[in-house]
Amino acid sequence: MLKDRIGEQKIILNDLIMLASPYCSHDTEFNALCRSLQEIKDKYRDVRITYTLGDPVSVEINGALVIQQTEKSIVEMSDEQLEGIIEVTRSIRDKLVINN
Amino acid sequence: MKKYLTVLLLLLVAGFMAKGQTTDPLVSNCVMNAGTDAKYLKDFRVQLGKAAAAGEPRYKAQMSLWKNTKYRFSMCNSEDSNGKLILSIKDNSNKIVLSSFDQKTGKIYPYVDFVCNRSGIYQLHYDFTGGNQGSGVGVVSMVK
């Protein structure tokens, strides 16, 4: 469960990189941040997120609408890949904590 | 004298703390009415004039939703709203996953529970019924 949550962060990571990219060459701090994000991205490269298709099912329960999504996202990540992500994030976190 | 100064200082601190809280009663009431089983995540304050022509929803926002999580999307309207706030959500392939407005029956749901099974970034589209002028808030909560 937690492993899946870590794997799913690949989705948001690309957005973070995209948001930070216009500022990467602004100063050394942003430059370091962009390099760190890139390091994490490299570790996520072989993590695969696949989807099974399906239409949402809606039911009305006591006048309230409940939508159940039947589409699913599945994270495929080996223990070695997880270990690599943990290692790189630990190292970046340590650097950030020490600097602040 | 020292006692009065302490009281004055406490009042000032309390004043600053109160200013930091949300002062919009519409938002706080909507959050309060989301249910005891709902944990507040985010709110979207929507204020729109009358649309020139009916069409695409006008207020758009993005939010990441995670699988194995039940979300509650509540909609509240201010008294001076001409239209009622409605929500539709699209996934990253632009497919509508939910709508609080049933086009067949015309029914508007004040809240919709969404059991998410696909993690990703979703587009939240808000507008008022019939493209009318309105003021409202959309609250997103996580249902325990």
gemmi code that builds the backbone of each chain (N, CA, C; Angstrom):
import gemmi

chains = {
    "A": [
        ("MET", (0.838, -1.205, 0.000), (0.000, 0.000, 0.000), (0.880, 1.265, 0.000)),
        ("LEU", (1.802, 1.331, 0.959), (2.705, 2.478, 1.037), (3.646, 2.485, -0.177)),
        ("LYS", (4.027, 1.271, -0.590), (4.895, 1.126, -1.769), (4.192, 1.707, -3.009)),
        ("ASP", (2.878, 1.429, -3.126), (2.087, 1.967, -4.238), (2.057, 3.494, -4.194)),
        ("ARG", (1.851, 4.039, -2.978), (1.796, 5.498, -2.820), (3.112, 6.144, -3.267)),
        ("ILE", (4.220, 5.488, -2.899), (5.533, 6.026, -3.287), (5.671, 5.973, -4.809)),
        ("GLY", (5.261, 4.867, -5.389), (5.343, 4.709, -6.848), (4.499, 5.729, -7.594)),
        ("GLU", (3.318, 6.031, -7.031), (2.391, 6.973, -7.680), (2.917, 8.408, -7.719)),
        ("GLN", (3.921, 8.690, -6.900), (4.466, 10.050, -6.874), (5.141, 10.408, -8.193)),
        ("LYS", (5.370, 9.370, -9.035), (5.939, 9.606, -10.367), (5.024, 10.554, -11.160)),
        ("ILE", (3.706, 10.439, -10.933), (2.723, 11.255, -11.674), (2.943, 12.745, -11.367)),
        ("ILE", (3.108, 13.049, -10.092), (3.210, 14.449, -9.677), (4.626, 14.991, -9.887)),
        ("LEU", (5.604, 14.091, -9.889), (7.004, 14.504, -10.037), (7.240, 15.229, -11.371)),
        ("ASN", (6.639, 14.690, -12.428), (6.807, 15.329, -13.741), (6.256, 16.752, -13.745)),
        ("ASP", (5.142, 16.959, -13.034), (4.561, 18.301, -12.938), (5.461, 19.243, -12.158)),
        ("LEU", (6.062, 18.711, -11.083), (6.973, 19.527, -10.267), (8.175, 19.983, -11.095)),
        ("ILE", (8.702, 19.035, -11.884), (9.858, 19.364, -12.733), (9.472, 20.429, -13.761)),
        ("MET", (8.287, 20.267, -14.322), (7.808, 21.217, -15.329), (7.637, 22.619, -14.716)),
        ("LEU", (7.133, 22.664, -13.480), (6.932, 23.949, -12.797), (8.262, 24.623, -12.460)),
        ("ALA", (9.226, 23.790, -12.061), (10.519, 24.355, -11.635), (11.410, 24.726, -12.816)),
        ("SER", (11.204, 24.068, -13.950), (12.137, 24.225, -15.084), (12.391, 25.676, -15.555)),
        ("PRO", (11.386, 26.559, -15.573), (11.703, 27.932, -16.038), (12.692, 28.670, -15.123)),
        ("TYR", (12.853, 28.193, -13.876), (13.697, 28.897, -12.904), (15.055, 28.225, -12.679)),
        ("CYS", (15.264, 27.072, -13.363), (16.470, 26.270, -13.109), (17.772, 27.052, -13.283)),
        ("SER", (17.792, 27.992, -14.219), (19.033, 28.724, -14.457), (19.055, 30.085, -13.749)),
        ("HIS", (18.040, 30.347, -12.913), (17.938, 31.647, -12.224), (19.060, 31.864, -11.217)),
        ("ASP", (19.250, 30.880, -10.329), (20.307, 30.994, -9.319), (20.777, 29.604, -8.909)),
        ("THR", (21.780, 29.553, -8.060), (22.390, 28.265, -7.685), (21.414, 27.397, -6.881)),
        ("GLU", (20.566, 28.055, -6.094), (19.623, 27.303, -5.261), (18.608, 26.532, -6.124)),
        ("PHE", (18.050, 27.253, -7.105), (17.100, 26.610, -8.014), (17.793, 25.548, -8.862)),
        ("ASN", (19.025, 25.855, -9.242), (19.781, 24.912, -10.049), (19.972, 23.592, -9.290)),
        ("ALA", (20.284, 23.703, -8.010), (20.468, 22.507, -7.176), (19.153, 21.753, -7.012)),
        ("LEU", (18.058, 22.513, -6.854), (16.739, 21.896, -6.699), (16.375, 21.104, -7.961)),
        ("CYS", (16.623, 21.709, -9.124), (16.304, 21.046, -10.399), (17.125, 19.767, -10.564)),
        ("ARG", (18.413, 19.839, -10.157), (19.270, 18.645, -10.273), (18.762, 17.536, -9.350)),
        ("SER", (18.319, 17.930, -8.156), (17.780, 16.941, -7.204), (16.517, 16.278, -7.759)),
        ("LEU", (15.641, 17.102, -8.328), (14.406, 16.551, -8.896), (14.724, 15.595, -10.040)),
        ("GLN", (15.743, 15.947, -10.807), (16.162, 15.109, -11.931), (16.708, 13.759, -11.434)),
        ("GLU", (17.449, 13.823, -10.314), (17.981, 12.583, -9.707), (16.834, 11.655, -9.309)),
        ("ILE", (15.795, 12.250, -8.715), (14.632, 11.436, -8.303), (13.947, 10.866, -9.547)),
        ("LYS", (13.836, 11.707, -10.571), (13.178, 11.270, -11.803), (13.905, 10.065, -12.409)),
        ("ASP", (15.233, 10.113, -12.365), (16.029, 9.004, -12.913), (15.708, 7.688, -12.196)),
        ("LYS", (15.514, 7.779, -10.888), (15.193, 6.574, -10.109), (13.788, 6.056, -10.415)),
        ("TYR", (12.911, 6.961, -10.846), (11.536, 6.570, -11.164), (11.385, 6.088, -12.615)),
        ("ARG", (12.452, 6.258, -13.400), (12.342, 6.013, -14.841), (11.700, 4.658, -15.172)),
        ("ASP", (12.117, 3.595, -14.488), (11.606, 2.263, -14.833), (10.384, 1.831, -14.026)),
        ("VAL", (9.887, 2.738, -13.188), (8.644, 2.436, -12.466), (7.506, 2.608, -13.474)),
        ("ARG", (6.665, 1.585, -13.567), (5.587, 1.665, -14.558), (4.230, 1.815, -13.864)),
        ("ILE", (3.428, 2.696, -14.424), (2.053, 2.832, -13.921), (1.127, 2.478, -15.073)),
        ("THR", (0.375, 1.409, -14.897), (-0.535, 0.977, -15.957), (-1.983, 1.201, -15.498)),
        ("TYR", (-2.869, 1.216, -16.461), (-4.270, 1.499, -16.157), (-5.186, 0.436, -16.744)),
        ("THR", (-6.187, 0.067, -15.984), (-7.230, -0.799, -16.548), (-8.450, 0.091, -16.777)),
        ("LEU", (-9.084, -0.062, -17.929), (-10.171, 0.851, -18.292), (-11.531, 0.405, -17.749)),
        ("GLY", (-12.402, 1.334, -17.622), (-13.763, 1.033, -17.149), (-14.541, 2.319, -16.953)),
        ("ASP", (-15.856, 2.212, -17.068), (-16.695, 3.408, -16.879), (-17.101, 3.567, -15.416)),
        ("PRO", (-17.189, 4.799, -14.945), (-17.603, 4.989, -13.552), (-19.041, 4.526, -13.318)),
        ("VAL", (-19.283, 3.985, -12.139), (-20.628, 3.505, -11.795), (-21.213, 4.477, -10.768)),
        ("SER", (-22.398, 4.998, -11.070), (-23.012, 5.930, -10.121), (-24.248, 5.322, -9.476)),
        ("VAL", (-24.347, 5.499, -8.184), (-25.523, 5.029, -7.443), (-26.003, 6.152, -6.520)),
        ("GLU", (-27.308, 6.154, -6.289), (-27.851, 7.161, -5.382), (-28.167, 6.480, -4.058)),
        ("ILE", (-27.520, 6.911, -2.993), (-27.765, 6.313, -1.675), (-28.350, 7.393, -0.762)),
        ("ASN", (-29.586, 7.173, -0.334), (-30.321, 8.131, 0.517), (-30.283, 9.553, -0.062)),
        ("GLY", (-30.478, 9.656, -1.362), (-30.529, 10.969, -2.012), (-29.173, 11.550, -2.362)),
        ("ALA", (-28.102, 10.869, -1.934), (-26.753, 11.374, -2.242), (-26.147, 10.561, -3.382)),
        ("LEU", (-25.396, 11.236, -4.212), (-24.792, 10.568, -5.364), (-23.403, 10.033, -4.990)),
        ("VAL", (-23.199, 8.748, -5.283), (-21.902, 8.122, -5.009), (-21.362, 7.561, -6.327)),
        ("ILE", (-20.177, 7.983, -6.693), (-19.555, 7.519, -7.940), (-18.398, 6.590, -7.593)),
        ("GLN", (-18.477, 5.386, -8.138), (-17.401, 4.421, -7.924), (-16.620, 4.308, -9.228)),
        ("GLN", (-15.345, 4.616, -9.158), (-14.504, 4.552, -10.352), (-14.070, 3.098, -10.564)),
        ("THR", (-14.325, 2.585, -11.744), (-13.929, 1.190, -12.006), (-12.563, 1.127, -12.702)),
        ("GLU", (-12.154, 2.248, -13.252), (-10.819, 2.338, -13.839), (-9.805, 2.235, -12.711)),
        ("LYS", (-8.703, 1.544, -12.958), (-7.725, 1.385, -11.871), (-6.328, 1.732, -12.340)),
        ("SER", (-5.522, 2.270, -11.426), (-4.104, 2.473, -11.744), (-3.303, 1.432, -10.959)),
        ("ILE", (-2.355, 0.829, -11.647), (-1.542, -0.220, -11.011), (-0.067, 0.172, -11.109)),
        ("VAL", (0.602, 0.147, -9.967), (2.030, 0.513, -9.922), (2.871, -0.760, -10.012)),
        ("GLU", (3.821, -0.756, -10.954), (4.751, -1.883, -11.057), (6.127, -1.379, -10.679)),
        ("MET", (6.593, -1.816, -9.516), (7.878, -1.344, -9.010), (8.547, -2.466, -8.221)),
        ("SER", (9.807, -2.732, -8.553), (10.529, -3.791, -7.843), (11.055, -3.262, -6.508)),
        ("ASP", (11.475, -4.182, -5.644), (12.027, -3.783, -4.343), (13.322, -2.993, -4.520)),
        ("GLU", (14.089, -3.349, -5.575), (15.351, -2.638, -5.849), (15.060, -1.190, -6.263)),
        ("GLN", (14.031, -1.009, -7.097), (13.653, 0.348, -7.528), (13.199, 1.173, -6.320)),
        ("LEU", (12.416, 0.538, -5.447), (11.943, 1.225, -4.242), (13.126, 1.633, -3.363)),
        ("GLU", (14.083, 0.718, -3.230), (15.267, 0.991, -2.414), (16.044, 2.187, -2.988)),
        ("GLY", (16.156, 2.219, -4.323), (16.852, 3.323, -4.999), (16.176, 4.659, -4.751)),
        ("ILE", (14.832, 4.663, -4.808), (14.057, 5.898, -4.564), (14.243, 6.348, -3.111)),
        ("ILE", (14.173, 5.388, -2.194), (14.337, 5.713, -0.764), (15.725, 6.322, -0.533)),
        ("GLU", (16.722, 5.718, -1.171), (18.107, 6.171, -0.980), (18.307, 7.605, -1.491)),
        ("VAL", (17.829, 7.863, -2.706), (18.037, 9.199, -3.295), (17.228, 10.270, -2.541)),
        ("THR", (16.004, 9.933, -2.130), (15.207, 10.932, -1.405), (15.807, 11.194, -0.022)),
        ("ARG", (16.363, 10.133, 0.591), (17.004, 10.307, 1.904), (18.186, 11.281, 1.781)),
        ("SER", (18.990, 11.066, 0.745), (20.175, 11.906, 0.561), (19.787, 13.369, 0.288)),
        ("ILE", (18.748, 13.575, -0.542), (18.298, 14.945, -0.853), (17.683, 15.600, 0.389)),
        ("ARG", (16.887, 14.828, 1.113), (16.250, 15.365, 2.322), (17.317, 15.796, 3.338)),
        ("ASP", (18.327, 14.944, 3.496), (19.410, 15.266, 4.439), (20.095, 16.573, 4.046)),
        ("LYS", (20.347, 16.724, 2.745), (21.009, 17.954, 2.258), (20.137, 19.179, 2.565)),
        ("LEU", (18.834, 19.050, 2.303), (17.911, 20.177, 2.532), (17.833, 20.526, 4.012)),
        ("VAL", (17.771, 19.502, 4.859), (17.653, 19.734, 6.303), (18.922, 20.394, 6.838)),
        ("ILE", (20.074, 19.917, 6.395), (21.345, 20.477, 6.873), (21.493, 21.933, 6.418)),
        ("ASN", (21.099, 22.199, 5.158), (21.213, 23.566, 4.628), (20.293, 24.555, 5.332)),
        ("ASN", (19.167, 24.030, 5.874), (18.221, 24.950, 6.516), (18.403, 24.955, 8.033)),
    ],
    "B": [
        ("MET", (-0.623, 47.305, 36.836), (-0.234, 47.784, 35.500), (0.274, 46.623, 34.624)),
        ("LYS", (1.098, 45.766, 35.272), (1.674, 44.617, 34.560), (0.575, 43.666, 34.085)),
        ("LYS", (-0.457, 43.539, 34.967), (-1.569, 42.660, 34.645), (-2.326, 43.161, 33.399)),
        ("TYR", (-2.554, 44.488, 33.350), (-3.274, 45.085, 32.214), (-2.491, 44.899, 30.920)),
        ("LEU", (-1.175, 45.052, 31.040), (-0.331, 44.884, 29.851), (-0.379, 43.459, 29.325)),
        ("THR", (-0.397, 42.487, 30.259), (-0.476, 41.071, 29.873), (-1.783, 40.788, 29.155)),
        ("VAL", (-2.891, 41.325, 29.698), (-4.210, 41.120, 29.083), (-4.238, 41.739, 27.693)),
        ("LEU", (-3.682, 42.951, 27.586), (-3.649, 43.651, 26.300), (-2.849, 42.850, 25.272)),
        ("LEU", (-1.724, 42.300, 25.704), (-0.873, 41.500, 24.826), (-1.604, 40.246, 24.358)),
        ("LEU", (-2.311, 39.607, 25.301), (-3.072, 38.399, 24.957), (-4.165, 38.697, 23.933)),
        ("LEU", (-4.840, 39.845, 24.138), (-5.901, 40.249, 23.209), (-5.341, 40.502, 21.817)),
        ("LEU", (-4.176, 41.157, 21.778), (-3.540, 41.436, 20.483), (-3.171, 40.149, 19.766)),
        ("VAL", (-2.591, 39.203, 20.509), (-2.194, 37.913, 19.924), (-3.425, 37.176, 19.399)),
        ("ALA", (-4.505, 37.178, 20.210), (-5.753, 36.510, 19.812), (-6.320, 37.149, 18.550)),
        ("GLY", (-6.213, 38.475, 18.470), (-6.693, 39.204, 17.291), (-5.945, 38.797, 16.042)),
        ("PHE", (-4.622, 38.718, 16.154), (-3.806, 38.311, 14.996), (-4.101, 36.874, 14.577)),
        ("MET", (-4.300, 35.995, 15.596), (-4.593, 34.590, 15.294), (-5.934, 34.459, 14.593)),
        ("ALA", (-6.922, 35.223, 15.045), (-8.254, 35.170, 14.439), (-8.209, 35.662, 13.006)),
        ("LYS", (-7.332, 36.634, 12.735), (-7.224, 37.186, 11.383), (-6.663, 36.146, 10.409)),
        ("GLY", (-5.848, 35.221, 10.961), (-5.237, 34.185, 10.141), (-6.228, 33.111, 9.711)),
        ("GLN", (-7.380, 32.984, 10.429), (-8.384, 31.990, 10.082), (-9.206, 32.493, 8.898)),
        ("THR", (-9.960, 31.537, 8.268), (-10.803, 31.952, 7.165), (-11.940, 32.820, 7.702)),
        ("THR", (-12.188, 33.942, 7.037), (-13.218, 34.861, 7.507), (-14.472, 34.787, 6.648)),
        ("ASP", (-14.411, 33.950, 5.625), (-15.549, 33.827, 4.727), (-16.551, 32.835, 5.336)),
        ("PRO", (-17.712, 33.325, 5.795), (-18.668, 32.405, 6.443), (-19.199, 31.333, 5.500)),
        ("LEU", (-19.268, 31.651, 4.204), (-19.761, 30.669, 3.237), (-18.836, 29.446, 3.198)),
        ("VAL", (-17.533, 29.711, 3.228), (-16.550, 28.615, 3.196), (-16.628, 27.815, 4.493)),
        ("SER", (-16.603, 28.513, 5.622), (-16.601, 27.783, 6.900), (-17.887, 26.999, 7.109)),
        ("ASN", (-19.040, 27.567, 6.688), (-20.303, 26.821, 6.822), (-20.311, 25.591, 5.930)),
        ("CYS", (-19.768, 25.746, 4.746), (-19.744, 24.634, 3.791), (-18.843, 23.507, 4.317)),
        ("VAL", (-17.719, 23.898, 4.906), (-16.791, 22.910, 5.483), (-17.477, 22.194, 6.649)),
        ("MET", (-18.175, 22.982, 7.488), (-18.852, 22.414, 8.666), (-19.934, 21.427, 8.251)),
        ("ASN", (-20.623, 21.733, 7.120), (-21.746, 20.894, 6.698), (-21.329, 19.723, 5.810)),
        ("ALA", (-20.032, 19.580, 5.581), (-19.568, 18.475, 4.725), (-19.772, 17.120, 5.401)),
        ("GLY", (-19.948, 17.135, 6.694), (-20.197, 15.883, 7.426), (-19.117, 15.599, 8.444)),
        ("THR", (-19.513, 14.875, 9.487), (-18.553, 14.584, 10.558), (-17.514, 13.550, 10.108)),
        ("ASP", (-17.878, 12.782, 9.069), (-16.958, 11.757, 8.580), (-16.009, 12.315, 7.514)),
        ("ALA", (-16.145, 13.613, 7.213), (-15.341, 14.211, 6.138), (-14.222, 15.088, 6.696)),
        ("LYS", (-13.035, 14.888, 6.149), (-11.889, 15.689, 6.580), (-11.564, 16.705, 5.473)),
        ("TYR", (-11.576, 17.969, 5.843), (-11.370, 19.043, 4.865), (-10.007, 18.955, 4.181)),
        ("LEU", (-10.008, 19.130, 2.853), (-8.744, 19.156, 2.108), (-8.497, 20.504, 1.437)),
        ("LYS", (-9.511, 20.995, 0.746), (-9.301, 22.187, -0.085), (-10.645, 22.855, -0.397)),
        ("ASP", (-10.619, 24.146, -0.659), (-11.854, 24.797, -1.116), (-11.579, 25.676, -2.324)),
        ("PHE", (-12.602, 25.820, -3.132), (-12.522, 26.662, -4.326), (-13.657, 27.682, -4.257)),
        ("ARG", (-13.302, 28.943, -4.140), (-14.295, 30.017, -4.065), (-14.604, 30.445, -5.493)),
        ("VAL", (-15.864, 30.275, -5.880), (-16.250, 30.549, -7.268), (-17.219, 31.732, -7.313)),
        ("GLN", (-16.837, 32.764, -8.044), (-17.701, 33.929, -8.215), (-17.714, 34.274, -9.694)),
        ("LEU", (-18.861, 34.135, -10.321), (-18.938, 34.353, -11.768), (-20.131, 35.234, -12.127)),
        ("GLY", (-19.951, 36.011, -13.173), (-21.054, 36.821, -13.692), (-21.857, 35.983, -14.670)),
        ("LYS", (-22.824, 36.602, -15.332), (-23.625, 35.841, -16.290), (-22.782, 35.556, -17.526)),
        ("ALA", (-22.860, 34.306, -17.991), (-22.080, 33.927, -19.176), (-22.698, 34.540, -20.432)),
        ("ALA", (-21.834, 34.935, -21.359), (-22.333, 35.519, -22.611), (-23.110, 34.472, -23.403)),
        ("ALA", (-22.619, 33.246, -23.357), (-23.296, 32.144, -24.052), (-23.049, 30.868, -23.265)),
        ("ALA", (-24.019, 29.958, -23.299), (-23.852, 28.686, -22.584), (-22.780, 27.863, -23.278)),
        ("GLY", (-21.986, 27.199, -22.500), (-20.923, 26.377, -23.091), (-20.125, 25.685, -22.022)),
        ("GLU", (-18.832, 25.670, -22.228), (-17.915, 25.011, -21.290), (-17.970, 25.661, -19.901)),
        ("PRO", (-17.812, 24.869, -18.831), (-17.743, 25.477, -17.496), (-16.595, 26.483, -17.431)),
        ("ARG", (-16.804, 27.560, -16.671), (-15.842, 28.669, -16.723), (-14.755, 28.620, -15.657)),
        ("TYR", (-15.035, 27.993, -14.515), (-14.017, 27.970, -13.454), (-13.330, 26.600, -13.482)),
        ("LYS", (-12.025, 26.607, -13.736), (-11.308, 25.341, -13.859), (-10.130, 25.291, -12.892)),
        ("ALA", (-9.944, 24.135, -12.289), (-8.812, 23.941, -11.377), (-8.333, 22.500, -11.513)),
        ("GLN", (-7.109, 22.275, -11.077), (-6.565, 20.917, -11.138), (-6.304, 20.413, -9.729)),
        ("MET", (-6.454, 19.121, -9.564), (-6.188, 18.550, -8.240), (-5.750, 17.107, -8.413)),
        ("SER", (-4.762, 16.697, -7.631), (-4.355, 15.287, -7.712), (-5.181, 14.481, -6.721)),
        ("LEU", (-5.733, 13.392, -7.236), (-6.555, 12.502, -6.405), (-5.872, 11.138, -6.381)),
        ("TRP", (-5.935, 10.488, -5.231), (-5.215, 9.222, -5.063), (-6.164, 8.054, -4.927)),
        ("LYS", (-5.713, 6.913, -5.476), (-6.579, 5.719, -5.458), (-6.777, 5.194, -4.029)),
        ("ASN", (-7.800, 4.366, -3.896), (-8.203, 3.812, -2.593), (-8.585, 4.916, -1.602)),
        ("THR", (-9.082, 6.004, -2.133), (-9.503, 7.118, -1.281), (-10.901, 7.561, -1.698)),
        ("LYS", (-11.724, 7.851, -0.698), (-13.079, 8.346, -1.001), (-13.097, 9.853, -0.757)),
        ("TYR", (-13.455, 10.581, -1.771), (-13.505, 12.043, -1.678), (-14.959, 12.511, -1.662)),
        ("ARG", (-15.185, 13.620, -0.991), (-16.516, 14.249, -1.032), (-16.371, 15.652, -1.614)),
        ("PHE", (-17.137, 15.919, -2.654), (-17.136, 17.241, -3.285), (-18.465, 17.915, -2.928)),
        ("SER", (-18.394, 18.932, -2.087), (-19.608, 19.629, -1.649), (-19.694, 20.985, -2.335)),
        ("MET", (-20.894, 21.371, -2.668), (-21.115, 22.670, -3.315), (-22.092, 23.497, -2.473)),
        ("CYS", (-21.728, 24.731, -2.198), (-22.594, 25.632, -1.431), (-22.745, 26.946, -2.188)),
        ("ASN", (-23.932, 27.523, -2.063), (-24.225, 28.775, -2.779), (-24.539, 29.899, -1.811)),
        ("SER", (-24.170, 31.095, -2.195), (-24.553, 32.234, -1.354), (-26.003, 32.613, -1.695)),
        ("GLU", (-26.641, 33.319, -0.784), (-28.074, 33.625, -0.946), (-28.373, 34.456, -2.182)),
        ("ASP", (-27.411, 35.286, -2.587), (-27.662, 36.170, -3.731), (-27.304, 35.537, -5.083)),
        ("SER", (-27.086, 34.212, -5.087), (-26.746, 33.536, -6.348), (-27.987, 33.327, -7.208)),
        ("ASN", (-27.858, 33.622, -8.485), (-28.971, 33.331, -9.390), (-28.940, 31.875, -9.849)),
        ("GLY", (-27.735, 31.353, -10.000), (-27.600, 29.956, -10.409), (-27.083, 29.113, -9.266)),
        ("LYS", (-27.140, 27.795, -9.444), (-26.612, 26.883, -8.423), (-25.293, 26.319, -8.910)),
        ("LEU", (-24.364, 26.206, -7.972), (-23.025, 25.745, -8.331), (-23.047, 24.254, -8.696)),
        ("ILE", (-22.476, 23.948, -9.843), (-22.381, 22.550, -10.265), (-20.925, 22.217, -10.590)),
        ("LEU", (-20.604, 20.952, -10.446), (-19.229, 20.489, -10.656), (-19.207, 19.317, -11.623)),
        ("SER", (-18.203, 19.328, -12.488), (-17.919, 18.123, -13.275), (-16.419, 17.895, -13.197)),
        ("ILE", (-16.024, 16.634, -13.176), (-14.606, 16.301, -13.068), (-14.190, 15.464, -14.266)),
        ("LYS", (-13.040, 15.855, -14.829), (-12.490, 15.106, -15.963), (-11.144, 14.523, -15.577)),
        ("ASP", (-10.822, 13.345, -16.134), (-9.498, 12.774, -15.863), (-8.497, 13.319, -16.888)),
        ("ASN", (-7.262, 12.804, -16.846), (-6.238, 13.389, -17.723), (-6.433, 13.031, -19.204)),
        ("SER", (-7.368, 12.102, -19.486), (-7.679, 11.831, -20.894), (-8.940, 12.575, -21.318)),
        ("ASN", (-9.332, 13.541, -20.516), (-10.473, 14.425, -20.802), (-11.833, 13.717, -20.739)),
        ("LYS", (-11.862, 12.607, -20.018), (-13.111, 11.850, -19.888), (-13.823, 12.293, -18.608)),
        ("ILE", (-15.122, 12.564, -18.715), (-15.874, 12.993, -17.529), (-16.053, 11.813, -16.578)),
        ("VAL", (-15.604, 11.984, -15.342), (-15.748, 10.905, -14.367), (-16.920, 11.139, -13.414)),
        ("LEU", (-17.268, 12.405, -13.234), (-18.474, 12.666, -12.422), (-19.049, 14.035, -12.718)),
        ("SER", (-20.338, 14.158, -12.424), (-21.001, 15.449, -12.546), (-22.045, 15.550, -11.444)),
        ("SER", (-22.149, 16.719, -10.851), (-23.142, 16.886, -9.779), (-24.501, 17.298, -10.360)),
        ("PHE", (-24.548, 17.414, -11.677), (-25.782, 17.801, -12.360), (-26.212, 16.675, -13.295)),
        ("ASP", (-27.385, 16.120, -13.019), (-27.908, 15.044, -13.864), (-28.709, 15.673, -15.005)),
        ("GLN", (-28.146, 15.585, -16.202), (-28.788, 16.248, -17.348), (-30.138, 15.631, -17.702)),
        ("LYS", (-30.286, 14.321, -17.424), (-31.547, 13.649, -17.776), (-32.698, 14.122, -16.892)),
        ("THR", (-32.440, 14.200, -15.595), (-33.513, 14.552, -14.653), (-33.489, 16.030, -14.248)),
        ("GLY", (-32.354, 16.663, -14.495), (-32.205, 18.068, -14.094), (-31.868, 18.222, -12.615)),
        ("LYS", (-31.609, 17.081, -11.956), (-31.338, 17.114, -10.510), (-29.916, 17.617, -10.229)),
        ("ILE", (-29.822, 18.471, -9.223), (-28.513, 18.988, -8.815), (-28.199, 18.423, -7.431)),
        ("TYR", (-27.093, 17.738, -7.321), (-26.690, 17.156, -6.040), (-25.820, 18.150, -5.268)),
        ("PRO", (-26.156, 18.403, -4.002), (-25.340, 19.358, -3.224), (-23.959, 18.810, -2.891)),
        ("TYR", (-23.824, 17.481, -2.895), (-22.505, 16.884, -2.736), (-22.429, 15.546, -3.455)),
        ("VAL", (-21.240, 15.170, -3.853), (-21.029, 13.898, -4.554), (-19.847, 13.183, -3.893)),
        ("ASP", (-20.043, 11.905, -3.590), (-18.936, 11.103, -3.062), (-18.272, 10.380, -4.233)),
        ("PHE", (-16.964, 10.389, -4.253), (-16.222, 9.781, -5.358), (-15.201, 8.789, -4.813)),
        ("VAL", (-15.388, 7.525, -5.173), (-14.439, 6.492, -4.749), (-13.373, 6.389, -5.842)),
        ("CYS", (-12.201, 6.935, -5.555), (-11.150, 7.023, -6.566), (-10.316, 5.730, -6.577)),
        ("ASN", (-10.150, 5.193, -7.771), (-9.328, 3.985, -7.926), (-8.180, 4.196, -8.889)),
        ("ARG", (-8.096, 5.390, -9.436), (-7.017, 5.692, -10.381), (-6.328, 6.971, -9.941)),
        ("SER", (-5.100, 6.843, -9.478), (-4.347, 8.025, -9.051), (-4.012, 8.891, -10.247)),
        ("GLY", (-4.099, 10.191, -10.064), (-3.751, 11.073, -11.174), (-4.182, 12.497, -10.922)),
        ("ILE", (-3.948, 13.318, -11.938), (-4.345, 14.721, -11.840), (-5.678, 14.888, -12.556)),
        ("TYR", (-6.623, 15.431, -11.852), (-7.978, 15.597, -12.386), (-8.301, 17.083, -12.541)),
        ("GLN", (-9.161, 17.364, -13.517), (-9.598, 18.751, -13.740), (-10.977, 18.943, -13.127)),
        ("LEU", (-11.082, 19.910, -12.255), (-12.366, 20.230, -11.618), (-12.970, 21.427, -12.347)),
        ("HIS", (-14.171, 21.246, -12.859), (-14.837, 22.314, -13.602), (-16.087, 22.757, -12.844)),
        ("TYR", (-16.103, 24.025, -12.482), (-17.271, 24.568, -11.774), (-17.963, 25.611, -12.644)),
        ("ASP", (-19.276, 25.663, -12.517), (-20.039, 26.761, -13.111), (-21.397, 26.817, -12.416)),
        ("PHE", (-22.168, 27.828, -12.750), (-23.502, 27.933, -12.183), (-24.521, 27.505, -13.236)),
        ("THR", (-25.612, 26.920, -12.788), (-26.623, 26.388, -13.709), (-27.062, 27.457, -14.718)),
        ("GLY", (-27.122, 27.045, -15.952), (-27.568, 27.928, -17.030), (-26.623, 29.078, -17.315)),
        ("GLY", (-25.406, 28.967, -16.843), (-24.426, 30.050, -17.056), (-24.805, 31.319, -16.325)),
        ("ASN", (-25.611, 31.162, -15.269), (-26.089, 32.333, -14.518), (-25.000, 32.942, -13.637)),
        ("GLN", (-25.301, 34.150, -13.175), (-24.408, 34.797, -12.200), (-24.513, 34.017, -10.892)),
        ("GLY", (-23.418, 33.919, -10.195), (-23.483, 33.232, -8.915), (-22.233, 33.376, -8.091)),
        ("SER", (-22.401, 33.028, -6.830), (-21.289, 33.060, -5.892), (-21.417, 31.807, -5.022)),
        ("GLY", (-20.353, 31.052, -4.962), (-20.428, 29.821, -4.186), (-19.054, 29.281, -3.852)),
        ("VAL", (-19.070, 28.137, -3.201), (-17.799, 27.510, -2.846), (-17.903, 25.993, -3.055)),
        ("GLY", (-16.830, 25.443, -3.567), (-16.725, 24.001, -3.712), (-15.701, 23.512, -2.698)),
        ("VAL", (-16.126, 22.584, -1.862), (-15.218, 22.063, -0.827), (-14.878, 20.600, -1.140)),
        ("VAL", (-13.601, 20.289, -1.062), (-13.157, 18.907, -1.275), (-12.739, 18.336, 0.079)),
        ("SER", (-13.304, 17.190, 0.424), (-12.963, 16.534, 1.687), (-12.631, 15.071, 1.417)),
        ("MET", (-11.964, 14.486, 2.390), (-11.661, 13.063, 2.311), (-12.585, 12.372, 3.306)),
        ("VAL", (-13.272, 11.324, 2.832), (-14.209, 10.638, 3.727), (-13.480, 9.483, 4.404)),
        ("LYS", (-13.580, 9.457, 5.735), (-12.853, 8.419, 6.499), (-13.522, 7.065, 6.306)),
    ],
}
model = gemmi.Model(1)
for chain_id, residues in chains.items():
    chain = gemmi.Chain(chain_id)
    for i, (resn, *xyz) in enumerate(residues, 1):
        res = gemmi.Residue()
        res.name, res.seqid = resn, gemmi.SeqId(i, " ")
        for name, pos in zip(("N", "CA", "C"), xyz):
            atom = gemmi.Atom()
            atom.name, atom.element = name, gemmi.Element(name[0])
            atom.pos, atom.b_iso = gemmi.Position(*pos), 0.0
            res.add_atom(atom)
        chain.add_residue(res)
    model.add_chain(chain)
structure = gemmi.Structure()
structure.add_model(model)
structure.setup_entities()
